[in-house]
Amino acid sequence: MDRDRYPLLSQLPTPDHLRKLPESELPAVADELRAYLIETVSQVGGHFGAGLGVVELTVALHYLYETPNDKLVWDVGHQCYPHKILTGRAETIHTVKKKDGVAPFPRREESPYDTFGVGHSSTSISAALGMAVAAQRSGDSRRFVAVIGDGAMTAGIAFEALNHAGGMNPEPDVLVILNDNQMSISENVGGMTKMLGKMMASQTLNAVRESGKKILGDKNKPAAKFVRRWEEHWKGMFVPSTLFEEMGFHYNGPIDGHDLPTLLSALKTCKQLKGPQLLHVLTTKGKGYNPAEGDQIEYHAVSPFDPNIGVQKKAPAKPTYTSVFGDWLCNMAAANPKLMGITPAMREGSGLVRFSQEFPLRYFDTAIAEQHAVTFAAGLACEGAKPVVAIYSSFLQRAYDQLIHDVALQNLDVLFAIDRAGLVGPDGATHSGSFDLSFLRCIPNMVIMAPSDERECRMMLSTGFHYPGPAAVRYPRGSGTGIAAGNDLETLPLGKARVMRRGNTLVLLAFGSVLPAAAEIAEILNATLVDMRFVKPLDEGLLRELAGSHARFVTIEDNAVMGGAGSAVSEFFRHEAIAVDLLQLGLPDRYQEHASREELLAEAGIDSNAIQAAIAARWA
């Protein structure tokens, strides 16, 4: 770090050094931190807008709280880069998302300041509450702070935690900071967004309240209960506090999250109070960098760019699977008025922008509420609609109960378009869709498909749409193979694989995006190659046929090898008492951390070189 350009920040290797500064220098620290964040992320890429929006908040929290002894729990973690810079990782932040570099989200193994590992949303209140209660029960007076965005506050788990915390006795000393910037990845939706609107400072009311508590004594006495209810209703006329107050939290704010003196004052007040506290902070995503403030969606996460020019959009060389889905969705919606498109707050990421514009009455953003999204789809299906749930693989994990009980158990007609399946690369283990084939194929009534190219993806989506029951198409992040997807709505025969080449006694059974790597090896080894297409139902007839003329089988999948597609093949052969020599290749039984997708495939042993080596080792 250049000491001439960052005279204060360069002298702050840890928050302990920050806390030695006078408060008057903190705005300058925030300015340097924001400038360094812009400089660094523009060079290497990464999450951008959210971090710019919490610079002042990050500085204030590390200044007033004795971190890491006091615990800061960041929700989601998109906003954690300023936190990482202030906690000993300023010189390595340029390695973010790279193999063996700084993680893009808080990670407990990386630093004692990263108190809870995250990547998905809405866990911070639950985690901070658990920490606070554990400390309280052991007589520990440390402080615990959860920082959660208004987008993350739409998830049910956040309200479950609020409800629990506010009803506990003794009251836990936990502070929830609601970072309200009106955004998640795209614009926030729903009733919560509408509620979080009015502004009022409440320091005087806090003082009155705390004085009243001392006079009235036991909060369970009738007089104390009356005064508390009077306060809640009086305050609710002016601020969006009633919901939080009714849940048992003392509401403070909203305040300007970029005004450091005001922020410090409010946090000092909260720090002095006992029991569950909620501080409502208003921030701007992308604060301090005009292009990011003006286009908060585009600057949520960025590739390297020139900060003097801003992000320059580049069309991908090949269509992405996400764009193939988005085009298919619009085409099918035009052909079938029963289609309804659903996303849990991932319109851009899941390819629903065009659909939301062309079919606004058939487009539903449920906010960050995967459980509700799936059961909502089930309700639509009950009344004759055909819902398509566009969801990331790792996010579908959060709605597993609803997938089983509300959709599959009732055999309802719902299509799941599962994006980011398999390894996703730089975002790391929290975002990898490593388990969907394993957790889906054990569910009765499910049809599960894995496309090997863009054309196959489109046809599988049409197949799943017309299938009268729950169906899933799982496809990877990023560009496809370059094969034209087409514009038709053609379907595939259910449960039928395709033989790509005939060879010797070795069979390669490829599931999904691993087909190109498998094809390379099939040519080298003169092996029979099959694009399996369907994980459930398997093409059992083809497997029987191939077993009659081939002795060795290799299954290859971009999914956990335990319980995945290869396991389905193994189970079939065992059930049929068919003796074959079977090698199962897939993702290992461990979490793979952030690196490029290519590096992770090699590490997992399912790129072309590793596949060939595994075959050679097995049948040397």
C-alpha positions in Angstrom: 0.0 0.0 0.0 1.3 3.4 -1.0 1.9 5.4 2.2 1.9 8.7 0.4 -1.6 8.1 -1.0 -2.9 6.3 2.1 -1.1 8.0 5.0 -3.6 6.9 7.6 -4.8 3.5 6.3 -1.3 2.3 5.7 -0.6 2.7 9.4 -3.6 0.6 10.5 -2.7 -3.1 10.2 -5.4 -4.0 12.8 -8.4 -2.4 14.5 -6.3 -1.9 17.6 -4.3 0.7 15.7 -7.6 2.3 14.4 -8.9 2.7 18.0 -5.8 4.7 19.0 -6.8 7.5 16.6 -8.9 10.5 17.7 -12.4 10.5 16.4 -11.7 13.6 14.3 -9.4 11.5 12.0 -12.0 8.8 11.3 -13.6 10.6 8.3 -10.2 10.7 6.6 -9.7 7.0 7.3 -13.1 6.3 5.7 -12.1 8.4 2.6 -8.8 6.5 2.3 -10.5 3.2 2.8 -13.1 3.9 0.1 -10.4 5.1 -2.4 -8.3 2.0 -1.7 -11.3 -0.3 -2.2 -12.0 1.4 -5.6 -8.4 1.0 -6.6 -8.0 -2.6 -5.6 -11.3 -4.0 -6.8 -11.1 -2.2 -10.1 -7.8 -4.1 -10.7 -8.9 -7.6 -9.7 -12.7 -7.6 -9.7 -15.0 -8.8 -7.0 -18.0 -7.6 -5.0 -18.0 -3.8 -5.1 -21.1 -1.7 -4.5 -22.1 -3.2 -1.1 -18.6 -2.6 0.3 -18.6 1.1 -0.8 -21.9 1.5 1.0 -20.7 0.4 4.4 -17.3 2.1 4.6 -18.3 4.5 7.4 -20.2 1.8 9.3 -17.2 -0.6 9.1 -14.9 2.1 10.5 -17.3 3.0 13.3 -17.9 -0.6 14.4 -14.2 -1.5 14.5 -13.5 1.8 16.3 -16.1 1.4 19.0 -16.1 -2.3 19.6 -13.1 -4.3 20.8 -12.9 -6.7 17.8 -12.2 -9.6 17.6 -13.1 -10.0 21.3 -16.4 -8.3 20.5 -18.0 -10.1 17.6 -19.2 -8.5 14.3 -21.3 -10.9 12.2 -21.7 -9.8 8.6 -24.8 -11.0 6.7 -24.2 -12.5 3.2 -20.7 -11.0 3.1 -20.9 -9.0 -0.1 -20.0 -6.0 2.0 -17.0 -7.5 3.8 -14.1 -6.1 1.8 -13.7 -2.9 3.9 -13.8 -5.1 7.0 -11.1 -7.4 5.6 -8.9 -4.4 4.7 -9.1 -3.1 8.2 -8.4 -6.5 9.8 -5.0 -7.3 8.5 -5.7 -8.2 4.9 -5.1 -4.9 3.1 -1.9 -6.1 1.4 -3.5 -9.3 0.2 -7.0 -8.1 -0.8 -5.8 -8.1 -4.4 -5.9 -11.9 -4.2 -9.6 -12.0 -3.5 -11.4 -14.9 -5.2 -8.1 -16.4 -6.5 -6.8 -19.8 -5.6 -5.2 -19.7 -2.1 -6.1 -16.0 -1.9 -8.5 -13.9 0.3 -12.0 -15.4 0.4 -14.8 -13.2 -1.1 -16.9 -13.8 2.0 -16.2 -13.9 5.7 -14.5 -17.2 6.5 -13.7 -18.3 10.1 -10.6 -20.2 9.0 -9.1 -17.0 7.4 -9.2 -14.6 10.3 -10.4 -14.4 14.0 -12.2 -11.2 12.8 -14.4 -13.3 10.5 -16.7 -14.6 13.2 -19.1 -16.5 11.1 -18.8 -18.1 7.6 -21.4 -16.9 5.2 -22.2 -16.6 1.5 -25.9 -16.8 1.4 -28.2 -14.4 3.3 -30.1 -13.8 6.5 -28.1 -15.9 9.0 -26.4 -13.1 10.9 -29.1 -12.5 13.6 -29.4 -16.2 14.4 -25.7 -16.6 14.6 -25.0 -13.4 16.7 -27.9 -14.4 19.0 -26.4 -17.8 19.6 -23.0 -16.3 20.3 -24.5 -13.7 22.7 -26.5 -16.3 24.6 -23.5 -18.6 25.0 -21.4 -15.7 26.3 -24.2 -14.6 28.6 -24.6 -18.0 30.1 -20.9 -18.2 30.9 -20.9 -14.7 32.5 -19.0 -13.1 29.6 -19.8 -9.4 28.9 -18.5 -9.2 25.4 -20.7 -7.5 22.8 -22.3 -9.0 19.7 -23.3 -7.2 16.6 -25.2 -8.5 13.5 -25.1 -6.4 10.4 -28.0 -7.3 8.0 -29.2 -5.6 4.9 -32.8 -4.8 4.1 -32.7 -7.3 1.3 -31.6 -10.1 3.6 -34.3 -9.0 6.1 -36.9 -10.4 3.8 -36.0 -14.0 4.5 -38.0 -15.9 7.1 -35.0 -17.0 9.1 -34.3 -13.3 10.0 -37.7 -13.0 11.5 -37.4 -16.3 13.3 -34.3 -15.0 15.0 -35.9 -11.6 15.8 -38.9 -13.3 17.3 -36.7 -15.6 19.4 -34.4 -12.9 20.6 -37.1 -10.5 21.6 -38.9 -13.1 23.7 -36.0 -14.4 25.7 -35.6 -14.1 29.4 -33.0 -12.9 30.4 -32.7 -10.6 27.5 -29.7 -11.2 25.3 -27.3 -8.2 24.8 -27.3 -8.2 21.0 -27.3 -5.4 18.5 -28.8 -5.8 15.1 -27.8 -3.2 12.5 -30.3 -2.9 9.7 -28.2 -1.6 6.7 -31.0 -0.2 4.6 -29.9 0.7 1.0 -33.1 -0.4 -0.8 -31.2 -3.0 -2.7 -30.2 -6.6 -2.6 -28.5 -7.6 -5.9 -31.3 -5.9 -7.7 -34.1 -3.6 -6.4 -35.8 -4.9 -3.3 -39.4 -5.9 -3.4 -42.2 -6.6 -0.9 -43.9 -5.1 2.0 -40.8 -4.8 4.2 -39.2 -2.5 1.6 -42.3 -0.2 1.8 -42.2 -0.1 5.5 -38.6 1.0 5.9 -39.1 4.6 4.8 -39.5 7.3 7.5 -36.7 9.0 9.3 -36.4 10.1 12.9 -33.6 10.4 15.5 -34.4 8.8 18.8 -31.6 9.4 21.2 -33.8 11.6 23.4 -36.5 8.9 23.4 -33.9 6.3 24.3 -32.8 8.3 27.3 -36.4 8.7 28.5 -37.0 5.0 28.0 -33.9 4.0 30.0 -34.8 6.3 32.8 -38.3 5.0 32.9 -37.1 1.4 33.1 -35.1 2.3 36.3 -38.1 4.0 37.9 -40.7 1.3 36.9 -38.4 -1.7 37.7 -39.6 -5.1 36.6 -40.7 -5.1 33.0 -43.4 -7.6 33.7 -45.3 -5.3 36.1 -48.5 -3.8 34.8 -47.2 -0.2 34.9 -44.0 -1.1 32.9 -46.1 -3.0 30.4 -48.4 0.0 29.9 -45.6 2.5 29.4 -43.8 0.2 27.0 -47.0 -0.2 24.9 -47.5 3.6 24.9 -44.0 4.1 23.7 -44.3 1.5 20.9 -47.5 3.1 19.6 -46.3 6.7 19.9 -43.1 5.8 18.2 -44.9 3.8 15.5 -46.7 6.9 14.3 -43.4 8.4 13.2 -40.9 5.6 12.5 -41.1 2.1 11.0 -40.4 0.7 14.4 -43.6 -0.9 15.6 -42.8 -4.3 14.1 -39.3 -4.5 15.7 -40.6 -3.1 19.0 -43.4 -5.6 19.1 -40.9 -8.3 18.6 -39.0 -7.1 21.7 -36.3 -5.0 20.1 -35.5 -1.4 21.1 -35.5 0.4 17.8 -33.1 3.3 17.1 -33.0 5.4 13.9 -33.1 5.6 11.0 -29.8 7.5 10.8 -27.5 8.5 7.9 -25.0 5.7 7.6 -22.5 7.9 5.9 -22.4 10.6 8.6 -19.6 9.3 10.8 -20.2 11.6 13.8 -24.0 10.7 13.9 -23.2 7.0 13.4 -20.6 7.0 16.2 -23.1 8.8 18.5 -25.9 6.3 17.7 -23.6 3.3 18.2 -22.4 4.7 21.5 -26.0 5.0 22.7 -26.7 1.4 21.6 -23.6 0.1 23.3 -24.8 1.5 26.6 -28.2 -0.1 26.4 -29.0 -3.6 27.6 -31.2 -6.2 25.8 -31.9 -6.6 22.1 -31.3 -3.4 20.1 -31.9 -2.6 16.5 -30.2 0.3 14.8 -31.6 1.3 11.4 -28.9 2.8 9.2 -29.6 4.4 5.8 -26.8 3.9 3.2 -26.2 4.1 -0.5 -24.9 1.1 -2.4 -21.8 2.2 -4.3 -21.3 5.3 -2.2 -18.4 7.5 -3.3 -18.1 6.2 -6.8 -20.6 7.9 -9.1 -20.9 5.1 -11.7 -21.7 2.6 -9.0 -24.2 4.9 -7.3 -25.9 5.4 -10.7 -26.0 1.7 -11.7 -26.1 -0.3 -8.5 -27.1 -3.5 -10.1 -24.2 -3.5 -12.6 -21.7 -2.6 -9.9 -22.8 -5.2 -7.4 -19.9 -7.4 -8.6 -17.5 -6.5 -11.3 -14.7 -7.8 -13.4 -11.5 -5.7 -13.5 -12.1 -2.2 -15.0 -10.6 1.2 -15.4 -12.0 3.4 -12.5 -11.6 6.5 -14.7 -13.9 5.0 -17.3 -16.1 2.6 -15.4 -17.3 -0.9 -16.3 -17.5 -1.5 -20.0 -20.0 -4.2 -20.9 -18.7 -7.0 -23.2 -20.9 -9.5 -24.9 -19.7 -13.1 -24.1 -18.1 -14.9 -26.9 -20.6 -17.7 -26.5 -24.2 -17.6 -25.0 -24.4 -18.5 -21.4 -26.7 -21.2 -20.1 -28.5 -18.5 -18.2 -29.2 -16.6 -21.4 -30.4 -19.8 -23.1 -32.9 -20.2 -20.2 -34.0 -16.6 -20.4 -34.7 -16.8 -24.1 -36.5 -20.2 -23.7 -38.7 -18.8 -20.9 -39.9 -15.9 -23.1 -40.6 -18.2 -26.0 -42.5 -20.7 -24.0 -44.4 -18.0 -22.2 -45.5 -16.6 -25.5 -46.7 -20.1 -26.5 -48.3 -21.1 -23.2 -50.3 -18.6 -21.1 -50.2 -20.9 -18.1 -46.4 -20.3 -17.6 -45.5 -18.3 -14.5 -41.8 -17.3 -13.8 -40.6 -17.1 -10.2 -37.2 -16.0 -8.8 -36.1 -15.5 -5.2 -34.4 -12.1 -5.7 -32.2 -13.2 -8.6 -33.8 -11.6 -11.7 -30.5 -10.6 -13.3 -28.5 -13.6 -12.2 -31.1 -16.1 -13.3 -31.8 -14.5 -16.7 -35.4 -13.1 -16.0 -34.9 -9.5 -17.0 -36.5 -9.8 -20.4 -39.3 -12.0 -19.1 -40.1 -9.5 -16.3 -40.4 -6.8 -19.0 -42.5 -8.8 -21.5 -44.7 -10.7 -19.1 -44.9 -8.5 -15.9 -48.1 -10.1 -14.7 -46.6 -13.5 -14.9 -43.3 -12.6 -13.3 -42.9 -13.0 -9.5 -39.9 -11.9 -7.4 -40.4 -13.3 -3.9 -37.4 -11.5 -2.5 -34.8 -13.5 -0.6 -37.3 -16.2 0.4 -36.5 -19.5 -1.3 -38.9 -21.5 0.9 -41.8 -19.2 0.0 -40.8 -19.2 -3.7 -41.2 -23.0 -3.9 -44.4 -23.3 -1.9 -45.8 -20.3 -3.8 -45.1 -22.3 -7.0 -46.9 -25.3 -5.5 -49.9 -23.1 -4.9 -49.9 -21.8 -8.4 -49.7 -25.4 -9.7 -52.7 -26.4 -7.6 -54.8 -24.0 -9.6 -53.7 -25.0 -13.0 -50.7 -22.7 -13.6 -47.3 -24.0 -14.8 -44.7 -22.4 -12.5 -41.0 -22.2 -13.5 -38.8 -21.6 -10.5 -35.5 -20.1 -11.6 -33.1 -20.7 -8.7 -29.4 -21.2 -8.0 -28.4 -24.7 -7.0 -26.9 -23.7 -3.6 -30.0 -21.5 -2.9 -32.4 -24.4 -3.6 -30.9 -26.2 -0.7 -32.7 -23.7 1.5 -36.1 -24.8 0.2 -35.4 -28.6 0.3 -38.3 -29.2 2.8 -40.7 -27.3 0.5 -39.5 -29.2 -2.6 -40.2 -32.5 -0.9 -43.4 -31.8 1.1 -45.1 -29.1 -0.9 -44.2 -30.0 -4.5 -42.9 -33.6 -4.9 -45.1 -35.3 -2.3 -48.2 -33.9 -4.0 -46.7 -34.5 -7.4 -47.4 -31.0 -8.5 -46.5 -29.6 -11.9 -43.5 -27.4 -11.2 -40.3 -27.0 -13.2 -37.1 -26.0 -11.5 -34.5 -24.3 -13.6 -31.4 -24.7 -11.5 -28.6 -22.3 -12.4 -25.0 -22.4 -11.1 -25.0 -26.2 -10.8 -21.7 -27.8 -10.1 -18.5 -25.9 -9.5 -18.9 -22.1 -9.8 -15.3 -21.1 -9.2 -14.2 -17.8 -7.6 -17.2 -17.4 -5.3 -16.1 -20.6 -3.4 -17.8 -23.3 -1.5 -20.8 -21.3 -0.4 -22.0 -20.8 -3.9 -21.0 -24.2 -5.5 -24.0 -26.3 -6.6 -22.2 -29.5 -5.7 -25.1 -31.5 -4.2 -28.2 -31.1 -6.3 -28.1 -34.4 -8.1 -27.5 -36.1 -4.8 -30.4 -34.5 -2.9 -32.8 -34.4 -5.8 -32.6 -38.0 -7.1 -33.7 -39.5 -3.8 -37.1 -37.7 -4.1 -40.0 -39.7 -5.6 -41.8 -38.2 -8.6 -38.8 -36.1 -9.7 -37.4 -36.0 -13.2 -33.8 -34.7 -13.3 -31.9 -33.6 -16.4 -28.4 -32.3 -16.9 -27.6 -30.7 -20.3 -24.2 -31.1 -22.0 -24.7 -28.1 -24.4 -27.0 -25.1 -25.1 -29.3 -27.1 -27.5 -29.7 -29.9 -25.0 -30.5 -27.3 -22.3 -33.3 -25.7 -24.3 -34.8 -29.1 -25.2 -34.6 -30.3 -21.6 -36.4 -27.1 -20.4 -39.2 -27.8 -22.8 -39.3 -31.5 -21.7 -39.5 -30.5 -18.1 -42.2 -28.0 -18.8 -44.4 -30.5 -20.5 -43.8 -33.3 -17.9 -46.9 -33.5 -15.7 -45.1 -33.3 -12.4 -41.9 -32.0 -10.7 -38.9 -31.7 -13.0 -35.5 -30.1 -12.7 -32.9 -29.0 -15.3 -29.5 -28.2 -13.8 -27.0 -26.3 -15.8 -23.7 -24.6 -15.0 -22.6 -21.0 -14.6 -21.1 -19.2 -17.6 -20.8 -19.8 -21.3 -21.8 -22.9 -23.1 -20.0 -24.9 -25.8 -21.0 -22.6 -28.7 -23.6 -25.0 -30.1 -26.7 -23.0 -31.2 -29.6 -23.5 -28.9 -32.3 -22.9 -31.6 -35.6 -21.1 -31.3 -38.0 -24.0 -31.2 -39.7 -25.7 -28.3 -38.8 -29.3 -29.2 -38.7 -31.9 -26.4 -36.6 -35.0 -25.7 -37.9 -38.5 -25.2 -38.2 -39.0 -21.4 -35.3 -40.9 -19.9 -33.4 -41.5 -23.1 -29.6 -41.0 -23.4 -27.7 -40.5 -26.6 -24.7 -42.5 -27.7 -22.1 -40.1 -29.0 -19.6 -42.7 -30.3 -19.0 -46.4 -30.3 -15.7 -47.8 -29.2 -14.1 -50.7 -27.4 -15.0 -52.3 -24.1 -14.7 -49.1 -22.2 -17.8 -46.9 -21.7 -17.7 -43.3 -20.5 -21.1 -42.1 -19.1 -21.1 -38.3 -19.0 -23.7 -36.3 -17.1 -24.1 -32.7 -18.1 -21.3 -30.2 -18.6 -18.4 -32.7 -18.3 -19.3 -34.2 -21.7 -16.6 -32.2 -23.7 -13.8 -33.4 -21.4 -15.1 -37.0 -21.6 -15.3 -36.7 -25.4 -11.6 -35.9 -25.6 -10.7 -39.0 -23.6 -13.1 -41.2 -25.6 -11.3 -40.3 -28.8 -7.9 -41.0 -27.2 -8.9 -44.3 -25.7 -11.4 -45.3 -28.4 -14.1 -45.6 -25.8 -17.8 -45.6 -26.2 -19.2 -42.3 -25.1 -22.7 -41.6 -23.8 -24.4 -38.3 -23.1 -26.7 -39.6 -20.3 -28.9 -36.5 -20.3 -31.2 -37.9 -17.6 -30.2 -38.7 -14.0 -33.7 -39.8 -13.2 -35.1 -41.8 -14.9 -31.9 -43.4 -16.1 -31.8 -45.0 -19.6 -31.9 -48.5 -18.1 -32.4 -50.1 -21.5 -29.2 -48.6 -22.9 -27.2 -49.5 -19.7 -28.3 -53.1 -20.1 -27.3 -53.1 -23.7 -23.9 -51.6 -23.1 -23.2 -54.0 -20.2 -23.6 -56.9 -22.7 -20.7 -55.7 -24.8 -18.6 -53.6 -22.4 -16.7 -54.6 -19.3 -15.6 -51.3 -17.9 -17.7 -48.2 -17.1 -16.8 -44.7 -16.0 -19.3 -42.3 -14.7 -18.3 -38.6 -14.8 -20.3 -35.8 -13.2 -19.9 -32.2 -11.9 -21.6 -33.2 -8.6 -20.6 -34.8 -5.4 -19.5 -38.3 -6.2 -21.3 -39.5 -3.0 -24.9 -40.2 -3.9 -24.8 -38.6 -7.3 -25.5 -39.7 -10.8 -22.7 -42.3 -10.7 -24.2 -43.8 -7.6 -27.5 -44.1 -9.5 -25.8 -46.1 -12.2 -24.0 -48.3 -9.6 -27.3 -48.9 -7.8 -29.0 -49.9 -11.0 -26.3 -52.5 -11.9 -26.4 -53.9 -8.4 -30.2 -54.2 -8.4 -30.0 -55.9 -11.8 -27.2 -58.2 -10.7 -25.1 -57.0 -13.6 -21.4 -57.5 -13.0 -19.4 -54.6 -14.4 -16.2 -52.8 -13.4 -17.4 -49.3 -12.5 -15.3 -46.2 -11.8 -17.2 -43.2 -10.4 -15.7 -39.7 -10.9 -17.1 -36.5 -9.5 -16.5 -33.9 -6.8 -14.7 -35.1 -3.7 -16.1 -35.5 -0.3 -14.9 -32.1 0.9 -15.6 -28.5 0.3 -13.5 -27.0 -2.5 -12.6 -23.3 -1.8 -12.4 -20.4 -4.2 -10.4 -20.7 -7.4 -11.1 -20.7 -11.1 -13.5 -23.3 -12.4 -10.7 -24.9 -14.4 -8.5 -25.2 -11.4 -11.3 -26.7 -9.3 -12.2 -29.2 -12.0 -8.5 -30.3 -12.2 -8.4 -30.5 -8.4 -11.6 -32.6 -8.4 -10.2 -35.0 -11.0 -12.7 -34.4 -13.7 -10.9 -32.3 -16.3 -9.7 -34.3 -19.3 -6.1 -34.9 -18.0 -7.4 -36.0 -14.6 -10.0 -38.3 -16.2 -7.4 -40.0 -18.4 -5.1 -40.4 -15.4 -7.8 -41.9 -13.2 -8.7 -44.4 -15.9 -5.0 -45.4 -16.4 -4.6 -45.8 -12.7 -7.7 -48.0 -12.4 -6.9 -50.3 -15.3 -3.2 -50.1 -15.6 
